[in-house]
Amino acid sequence: MAIFIKQPIRSGKWTVAKAKFEISLVDPAFFLDDDNRLYLYWVCSNNAPLWGTEIDYKNGFKPIGEPVALISANPSNNGWEVPGDYNTRYNAAPWIEGAWLNKHDGKYYLQYACPGTEYKSYADGVYVAESPLASKKVKASAFCTIW
């Protein structure tokens, strides 16, 4: 993965900030917190967790510390993660993907999509945490779309 930046922002001119990122990742999303610390989240897998790490954007977009496993699929507790058009493929592993972080009233809302884009029951799960890379999360909700 390469990282591009646009400077000045309104210039319309993009330059390469980092030609090759150290971590192999799929479906990345950045989050810039109020304190100007940058975080990166990624996942697109039926057997790997959703990962996150802090990024030093002032020093070549290098990861700070080791990536943290934040969410793993848990279809036995989260019915919306069970694959199938109507969440009935209990023996199949769900895909989790589309990591995204929002902050509201001091809480961090880590969203992800599952169990797979091919199913009618595609859903978004949301966990709430006290910090961007918190290992302790409280499940908030799931939003399901039936096609």
HELIX and SHEET records of a PDB file:
HELIX    1   1 ILE A    9  SER A   11  5                                   3    
HELIX    2   2 GLY A   79  GLU A   81  5                                   3    
SHEET    1   A 2 ILE A   3  LYS A   6  0                                        
SHEET    2   A 2 TRP A  14  LYS A  18 -1                                        
SHEET    1   B 4 ALA A  29  LEU A  32  0                                        
SHEET    2   B 4 LEU A  38  TRP A  42 -1                                        
SHEET    3   B 4 LEU A  50  ASP A  56 -1                                        
SHEET    4   B 4 LYS A  62  ILE A  71 -1                                        
SHEET    1   C 5 CYS A  44  SER A  45  0                                        
SHEET    2   C 5 ILE A  96  HIS A 104 -1                                        
SHEET    3   C 5 LYS A 107  CYS A 114 -1                                        
SHEET    4   C 5 ALA A 123  ALA A 129 -1                                        
SHEET    5   C 5 VAL A 138  CYS A 144 -1                                        
END                                                                             
